């Protein structure tokens, strides 16, 4: 175990993709205009995706497409079309929350690698093994896992597990990844549909009107000092959060 880890950078726009490619990313992750967990990012059309893949491929950079929201009954055909579009554009993998994509992939894009999104909220080795058996190539671990948690996941036989990808920089969610209902309940904008209003970022008041401050707003993740230890655990990729960020940030 150990060795070089892939650096995966966010690209919310074609310009951000170019910035990531120019500045040393090994891979970028991008979203389309539907079924993406960052609905308010600039995102990509399928034509822009194909052009971005071409730019990235010439630099030896992989492109992962995020189809990482839950799919509703009436959206199966949309999901199928986007999956086909990602495959046709030359994406290196798709990152998904809904396991329906495994069946869709087998039907319309066999051979296209599938990565499990952090939105799947996978916290156990048994869950990882089950995904590996189902054909998932990589799992993006939830941001709330500690180094001790990740160590426990890799303590046993890892041969049957998918590759592991870990966020090391960027915004943190107060709730467990993929399980928060606060935005949907308070504003009708569901975080699990890519439209989180981020109520945890605001200031709160107590029952008596007293100012409680930003009690649910977490500091950004900063795990760079842990990179050698993550490498020794066999983590395959490290990830930067930020598809809502500018190209200059990337």
Helices and strands as residue ranges (DSSP letters): E 6-10, H 14-22, E 27-31, H 46-58, E 62-67, G 73-75, H 76-89, E 93-96, H 100-108, E 113-116, G 118-120, H 125-134, E 138-140, H 147-153, E 163-170, H 182-187, G 191-193, G 199-201, E 204-205, E 211-213, E 221-222, G 224-226, H 227-232, E 237-240
